[in-house]
Amino acid sequence: MAALYHYNSEAEVIRIGEGFASATLPKAEWTHGAHWAAAFWLILKRPDINPERDMPGMIRRYNDAVGTPNTDSEGYHETITRGSLIIAREFIAQQADDPLLHDLCDRLFASRFGRNDWLFEHWSKDVLFSAKARKQWVAPNLNPLRACLGN
């Protein structure tokens, strides 16, 4: 399966991260791949930001800037954000080398996490799309997250 996303340079990932952080990234560019790129950029290049603490507010602010309401059915989603940050940190830790951001993204995109449906290996749709999971962390009800990192 070919990766759905690909970045050609470190600068491209930095532009996405900076655009997300400043809430200036065009909404059409806030893709599944861009979520991962922003997470990696925050974790690896912005030691002044604690993603687990700061990303919820950053995402809400970004959503407000692009006209996406943060409600019980759209916008910010705590469980997806926290689950993705767990995977991002574990994925980084598994790298035997120190890849550039775009290479790290491409490696992730070539894995199961590059697919938009990876979350459903861990959460049922009814649990993941609940208002509770959107507002607070809800642990996976199908498979633990760390069990899937063997790629």
N, C-alpha and C positions, 0 to 999 in steps of 0.2 A: 504494500500500500504506500503510495507516495504521500509525503507530508502535505497537509493542507496549507501550511504557512511556511514562510522562509524569509530570513533577513539576510541582506547582502553585506552588511557592515556593522561594526560597533556603533558608528555614528547613527545608524538607523534605529537601533535599539535605544540609544541615549535620547534621541529625539522623541521617541514614544514615551519613555519614562518621564522626561522633562515636560512634555505636553500633557501627560496625565497629571503630574504633580502641580502644574500651573493651571490646570483645567482649561487648556487651550487646544488639546488634541481634538481634531474633528471627530464627531460622533461616529461617522462611518468607518473610522480607523480603529475604534475601540472594539476590536475583534477578540475572539478566544486567544489567538496568538499574542495580541497586544497585552492582554491581561497577564500572561506569563512573562512577556518581555518586561513589563512594568514591575512585576514582582521580583524578577532577577535583578533588575537595575536597582530597585530599592534595597534589596538584601546586600548586594555586592558593592554598590557605588555610593550609597547614601548612609554612612554610619551615623549621621545625625538624626535619622528617621528610624523608629522602631516599627516595622511594618505591622506586627500584630496589634500594637497599640494605635498607630496612626492611620493605617490604611482605611479603616471604616469611615472615619471623617473625611479622608481624601476622596474616597469613592462617592460618598454622599455629595460632597462639594462638586465633584466632577459631574455627577448626574444632574445636579441643579443647574450647572452651567450649560449643559447640552439639552436641557428640557426633559430629562427622564425623571418622573416622580419616584420618590422613595416611599413605597407603600407596602402593604401586606402582600401584594402580588407582583410588584416590579421594583426595579432599582436595587439598592444595596441588599446583599444577602450574606449574613454572618457565617452560616455554615459553609457555603461555597468558598468564601474568602479565607476563613481559617483552615479549611481542608486543603485548599490550594497552596497556602503558605507552608503547611506541613510538608506537602509533596515537594514544593520548590526547594525548601531547605534540605530535605533528604536527597533530592536529586543532585543538588550541588555537592553535597557531602560524598556522594558516590563517584564523582568524577576523579579519575586517577591523575589527571593533569589540571591545569589552570586555564580552561578555555576562555576565549574572548566571549563577550555577551552573545553575539549573534551565533557563534558556534554552539554555545550552551543551549540557546533557544532551539536551534535546529536539531540538536540531539534529543531534546524533549519532544519536539514536534514529530520526530520519527518514532517515538514511543507511544504507548497507549494513551498517554496524557495529551498528545497532540490532537486526539479526537474530542469532539465536543461532548460525547456521551460517556466519558470515563467515569464520571460521578455515579452513574447508575450501576456500576460494578460494586458500589459501596453503600448506596442509599436507594431505597425504593423511591419511585417518583412521588408517591403520596407523602412520604416523610420529608424528602428534600424540598418539595414545593409547598410545604406547610408554612403558615404564617409564623409558627414557632421557630422553624429552622431559619427563616429569613431574619428573625429578630435576635436569635441567640444560637450558640453552638449546640448542635444536636449530633451526637456520636453516630457513626455509621451503623445502620441496622442490618446490613447484609454481610459485608466483609470489612475487617479492620483496614485502615489506610496503609499502615506500614507493611502489611502482608503482601502488597502488590508491587513493592519496589524492586523486586527481582527482575523486572522487565523481561 
